[in-house]
Amino acid sequence: MPATGASAAVRHQAAAPKAWILVDADTGAVINAGNEREPLPPASTTKILTALVAVHMLPKDADIPVSPRAEGMPATKINMKAGQTWTLDDTLHALLMSSANDAAVALAERVSGSVEAFQNDLYDEAARLNLADNPVLLDPAGLDDSFSVGGGNRISARDLAIAAHALLADPELGGIVAENIARFTGGDGIAHRLVNHNNMLRHYDGAIGVKTGYTEKAGHTLVAAARRDGRTMLSVVMGAPDMYGYSAALLDQGFATAVRSEGAMSHLPPIPTDTPKAAAKAAKAAKSKPQTNPAAVVPGAAALTTPAEATSSHSGRWGNLLINIVGAIALVLALLRARVRLVRRKRRHARLGHTPKRPVLRAPKPAPAPNTQPTPRPKPAPKPAPKPKREPRVREPAPAARPTFKSQPRPTFKPASKPTPPPRRAPEPEPVVIAPIAGLWEGRTLEEWDRPLVSR
């Protein structure tokens, strides 16, 4: 119960909500709370989490197509029709100001491809925000009847305050929930005038949002925030018979609490500054298509391609082209290097007078130009003639032993001709022809024979 504002406290003592929490949004201190950790049906306050997922997963200029399932959602709704395309900004205004269930389903299908798959993104967002009271997040609109997914959601007042704390910190979403009236022309071509369902904006001084909710199971639920004198307070009431009166009493208590007294209080976890998994899923979400019935689509509706999708596709084509260019350059450099090595090896072997037995890697032959004769390959240099083998030297026969003559008739002696010497490399001089020496000793006696023979 609030510690200040006695009249308000007495007035709402018998009509206390099922759960409540009061938080200083500037410090995160929990000033007042009751049954704040019990998961309860949140009704349309679930759309706070749906909006957080949408702004994290979709580009600001995303288009939101409408499926037959979104068109068939029960009230409250903004009357989207299958085949229409709405802007993300208009869809978020319908979601947070008019609590449009058709807008919630259209966003879920745009982000995740189907309403059933959207629960995975809701749980990812809950983990990012450090929701610690085991929330059950199945339905993007917060329904808990026959139209709901899996029977609806369950979330504690504390976890709901954490989600609202993060929404107020987002400039786009914080601006939407603070608007009292919004005007725009929707995807149906109709000029819409939305009045925010949150009456705190019109009846509580300094109110800045955020979201109302109601179902028969949940009762009246309200997440409210106000800013006064540079301080911001945030309250959550669930299952409250008088949600506006009790929320006003809580906010009054918060502004009356001195900041210096908040040191010993428990605090909400800090608002995360990053979006883990959101960046990795952004491409998937941008390319996802809602499950629509082609027969129910309005004739003439054009195929949807968001600027983000076009940019992603364009970037992918340039990336593939760049990879191909780099690969081609690397291949050319490898071939040039092999060619240089081949030329160097040929020159080295040419200086040494022989060619390698095995050729190194050769660059592929370029195709000959049309109507041109192929360039003949140069003939290899002829091998030098081998040196003639040197024939073995022939020993000249030893001179015959001098004969012993007796007193007999002198025999006729013809000396054996010398063998012809083998050919030499250098030109040989003409051989000296030795004349027969028979005439030199004809008519000589034995004594004259023994004398040395002198050529004349």
SULCOR-V257928 format. One record per residue. N is the residue number from 1. RES is the residue in one small letter. PSI is psi in whole degrees, 0 to 359 (none if undefined). D_FIRST is the distance of its C-alpha to the first C-alpha in Angstrom with 1 decimal. Layout:
((N	RES	PSI	D_FIRST) (N	RES	PSI	D_FIRST))
This chain:
((1	m	147	0.0) (2	p	143	3.8) (3	a	340	6.4) (4	t	173	8.9) (5	g	63	10.1) (6	a	319	9.8) (7	s	319	11.7) (8	a	321	9.7) (9	a	317	6.5) (10	v	320	9.3) (11	r	327	11.1) (12	h	10	8.8) (13	q	320	7.6) (14	a	350	10.9) (15	a	42	10.9) (16	a	143	8.2) (17	p	168	10.2) (18	k	327	12.2) (19	a	149	10.9) (20	w	162	9.2) (21	i	144	9.8) (22	l	127	10.1) (23	v	138	13.5) (24	d	108	15.9) (25	a	341	18.8) (26	d	324	21.4) (27	t	342	20.7) (28	g	6	18.9) (29	a	136	16.3) (30	v	107	13.1) (31	i	321	10.5) (32	n	146	7.3) (33	a	154	7.9) (34	g	124	8.0) (35	n	33	11.6) (36	e	350	12.7) (37	r	6	16.2) (38	e	124	17.3) (39	p	129	19.8) (40	l	162	19.4) (41	p	126	21.6) (42	p	350	20.9) (43	a	220	23.3) (44	s	354	24.7) (45	t	348	22.3) (46	t	330	24.9) (47	k	344	27.1) (48	i	313	25.4) (49	l	322	27.2) (50	t	319	30.3) (51	a	320	30.6) (52	l	316	30.3) (53	v	318	33.0) (54	a	315	35.2) (55	v	336	35.3) (56	h	334	36.0) (57	m	344	38.7) (58	l	147	40.5) (59	p	158	42.4) (60	k	331	41.3) (61	d	22	44.4) (62	a	147	44.1) (63	d	144	45.1) (64	i	105	43.1) (65	p	153	45.4) (66	v	129	44.3) (67	s	167	45.3) (68	p	328	45.9) (69	r	318	42.8) (70	a	319	40.6) (71	e	325	42.4) (72	g	7	41.6) (73	m	147	37.9) (74	p	169	36.0) (75	a	152	34.0) (76	t	152	32.2) (77	k	167	35.1) (78	i	8	37.3) (79	n	48	40.5) (80	m	150	42.0) (81	k	145	45.5) (82	a	137	47.2) (83	g	345	49.6) (84	q	162	47.7) (85	t	125	46.6) (86	w	154	43.5) (87	t	158	42.6) (88	l	319	39.7) (89	d	316	38.1) (90	d	321	38.4) (91	t	321	37.1) (92	l	322	33.9) (93	h	316	33.3) (94	a	324	33.7) (95	l	311	31.4) (96	l	332	28.4) (97	m	316	28.9) (98	s	358	30.2) (99	s	44	28.9) (100	a	120	32.6) (101	n	326	33.2) (102	d	326	36.9) (103	a	323	36.0) (104	a	316	33.9) (105	v	319	36.9) (106	a	319	39.4) (107	l	317	37.6) (108	a	317	37.3) (109	e	326	41.0) (110	r	323	42.0) (111	v	311	40.2) (112	s	353	41.0) (113	g	334	43.8) (114	s	161	41.9) (115	v	321	38.5) (116	e	323	38.8) (117	a	342	39.7) (118	f	336	36.8) (119	q	330	34.5) (120	n	320	36.3) (121	d	328	35.3) (122	l	319	31.7) (123	y	325	31.7) (124	d	319	33.5) (125	e	322	30.9) (126	a	320	28.1) (127	a	322	30.2) (128	r	324	30.7) (129	l	355	27.0) (130	n	44	26.3) (131	l	122	24.1) (132	a	4	23.7) (133	d	36	22.0) (134	n	61	25.3) (135	p	151	24.9) (136	v	115	27.4) (137	l	100	28.8) (138	l	326	31.7) (139	d	126	31.5) (140	p	338	31.5) (141	a	344	30.2) (142	g	14	27.3) (143	l	152	29.1) (144	d	26	28.8) (145	d	206	31.6) (146	s	340	35.3) (147	f	354	35.6) (148	s	167	33.3) (149	v	115	34.7) (150	g	23	34.3) (151	g	1	31.6) (152	g	188	29.1) (153	n	164	26.5) (154	r	133	23.5) (155	i	147	21.2) (156	s	162	17.8) (157	a	324	14.9) (158	r	313	15.8) (159	d	325	19.5) (160	l	325	18.9) (161	a	323	17.2) (162	i	316	20.3) (163	a	317	22.6) (164	a	326	21.1) (165	h	318	21.4) (166	a	323	25.0) (167	l	318	25.7) (168	l	332	24.6) (169	a	346	27.0) (170	d	121	29.8) (171	p	319	31.7) (172	e	308	33.0) (173	l	322	29.9) (174	g	326	27.6) (175	g	324	30.1) (176	i	314	30.2) (177	v	343	26.5) (178	a	351	26.6) (179	e	135	29.5) (180	n	317	29.1) (181	i	138	32.6) (182	a	141	35.1) (183	r	136	38.8) (184	f	163	41.2) (185	t	117	44.1) (186	g	184	43.3) (187	g	348	45.5) (188	d	1	46.6) (189	g	8	48.2) (190	i	141	45.9) (191	a	118	44.1) (192	h	144	40.4) (193	r	109	37.7) (194	l	133	34.2) (195	v	125	31.2) (196	n	132	27.9) (197	h	344	25.7) (198	n	104	22.5) (199	n	348	22.1) (200	m	330	19.7) (201	l	334	23.0) (202	r	348	24.3) (203	h	359	21.4) (204	y	129	19.1) (205	d	124	20.8) (206	g	6	21.6) (207	a	139	20.6) (208	i	21	22.6) (209	g	191	21.9) (210	v	309	21.5) (211	k	141	21.7) (212	t	167	21.0) (213	g	146	21.7) (214	y	133	22.5) (215	t	168	24.5) (216	e	323	24.7) (217	k	321	23.6) (218	a	331	20.8) (219	g	199	19.5) (220	h	127	18.0) (221	t	139	16.9) (222	l	130	16.4) (223	v	119	16.7) (224	a	151	16.4) (225	a	149	17.6) (226	a	154	18.6) (227	r	126	20.8) (228	r	137	21.2) (229	d	40	23.5) (230	g	6	24.3) (231	r	145	20.8) (232	t	128	19.4) (233	m	148	15.8) (234	l	131	15.1) (235	s	152	12.4) (236	v	129	12.9) (237	v	135	11.7) (238	m	132	14.1) (239	g	45	15.2) (240	a	126	13.1) (241	p	325	14.9) (242	d	82	13.9) (243	m	326	13.7) (244	y	316	14.7) (245	g	315	12.4) (246	y	322	9.2) (247	s	320	10.9) (248	a	320	12.0) (249	a	319	8.7) (250	l	315	7.8) (251	l	322	11.5) (252	d	317	11.6) (253	q	320	9.3) (254	g	314	11.6) (255	f	336	14.7) (256	a	352	13.8) (257	t	128	13.7) (258	a	143	17.2) (259	v	325	19.0) (260	r	340	20.6) (261	s	358	17.5) (262	e	353	17.0) (263	g	322	20.1) (264	a	359	18.7) (265	m	159	15.9) (266	s	159	16.8) (267	h	151	18.4) (268	l	155	19.4) (269	p	151	23.1) (270	p	155	25.2) (271	i	124	26.5) (272	p	143	30.0) (273	t	344	32.9) (274	d	171	35.4) (275	t	80	35.7) (276	p	142	37.4) (277	k	341	39.5) (278	a	318	39.0) (279	a	320	42.2) (280	a	330	44.1) (281	k	353	42.9) (282	a	317	43.4) (283	a	319	47.1) (284	k	317	46.4) (285	a	324	43.8) (286	a	331	46.2) (287	k	351	49.0) (288	s	147	47.0) (289	k	139	48.0) (290	p	153	45.9) (291	q	101	47.3) (292	t	157	48.9) (293	n	112	51.5) (294	p	330	54.5) (295	a	337	55.6) (296	a	355	52.4) (297	v	141	52.6) (298	v	131	53.7) (299	p	142	57.4) (300	g	357	58.2) (301	a	131	54.9) (302	a	154	55.9) (303	a	145	55.1) (304	l	131	52.1) (305	t	112	52.5) (306	t	157	49.8) (307	p	326	50.9) (308	a	321	49.1) (309	e	317	51.3) (310	a	318	54.4) (311	t	318	53.7) (312	s	316	53.1) (313	s	317	56.3) (314	h	317	58.3) (315	s	322	57.1) (316	g	319	58.0) (317	r	316	61.5) (318	w	324	62.1) (319	g	316	60.8) (320	n	320	63.3) (321	l	319	66.1) (322	l	320	65.5) (323	i	318	65.6) (324	n	320	68.9) (325	i	316	70.4) (326	v	320	69.5) (327	g	319	71.0) (328	a	319	74.2) (329	i	318	74.6) (330	a	320	74.2) (331	l	317	76.9) (332	v	317	79.3) (333	l	321	78.9) (334	a	318	79.6) (335	l	319	82.7) (336	l	320	84.0) (337	r	318	83.5) (338	a	323	85.5) (339	r	317	88.2) (340	v	318	88.6) (341	r	322	88.9) (342	l	315	91.6) (343	v	317	93.6) (344	r	321	93.5) (345	r	321	94.7) (346	k	317	97.5) (347	r	320	98.7) (348	r	317	98.6) (349	h	328	100.7) (350	a	322	103.1) (351	r	326	103.8) (352	l	349	104.5) (353	g	15	106.8) (354	h	166	104.9) (355	t	150	102.1) (356	p	147	99.3) (357	k	324	99.7) (358	r	123	96.2) (359	p	148	94.6) (360	v	179	91.1) (361	l	128	88.4) (362	r	145	89.7) (363	a	146	87.8) (364	p	142	88.2) (365	k	133	91.2) (366	p	142	90.2) (367	a	135	91.3) (368	p	144	94.6) (369	a	148	94.4) (370	p	144	95.8) (371	n	30	99.6) (372	t	148	100.1) (373	q	137	102.1) (374	p	141	100.2) (375	t	121	101.1) (376	p	148	103.3) (377	r	139	102.2) (378	p	137	104.4) (379	k	142	106.9) (380	p	150	106.5) (381	a	139	109.0) (382	p	146	112.1) (383	k	143	112.3) (384	p	143	115.0) (385	a	137	118.3) (386	p	148	118.5) (387	k	137	121.1) (388	p	141	124.4) (389	k	139	124.9) (390	r	121	127.5) (391	e	149	130.4) (392	p	142	131.8) (393	r	136	134.7) (394	v	121	138.1) (395	r	135	140.4) (396	e	142	143.9) (397	p	145	146.5) (398	a	145	148.5) (399	p	143	152.0) (400	a	148	154.6) (401	a	142	156.8) (402	r	128	160.0) (403	p	153	162.8) (404	t	122	165.9) (405	f	141	169.0) (406	k	176	172.2) (407	s	76	175.5) (408	q	170	174.7) (409	p	136	174.3) (410	r	124	171.4) (411	p	158	168.6) (412	t	120	167.0) (413	f	127	163.5) (414	k	111	160.6) (415	p	144	157.5) (416	a	138	154.2) (417	s	143	152.1) (418	k	145	148.8) (419	p	148	145.6) (420	t	124	143.6) (421	p	154	140.7) (422	p	156	137.2) (423	p	145	135.6) (424	r	166	133.5) (425	r	313	130.7) (426	a	151	132.6) (427	p	128	135.7) (428	e	143	138.7) (429	p	155	142.0) (430	e	136	144.8) (431	p	145	146.4) (432	v	121	149.8) (433	v	119	152.4) (434	i	120	154.7) (435	a	151	158.2) (436	p	136	160.2) (437	i	12	161.8) (438	a	324	164.7) (439	g	345	167.0) (440	l	336	166.3) (441	w	5	168.0) (442	e	134	170.6) (443	g	9	174.0) (444	r	154	172.6) (445	t	177	173.8) (446	l	325	171.8) (447	e	318	172.1) (448	e	331	170.7) (449	w	322	167.9) (450	d	343	166.8) (451	r	152	166.5) (452	p	141	163.1) (453	l	125	162.7) (454	v	126	162.2) (455	s	143	161.2) (456	r	none	163.4))
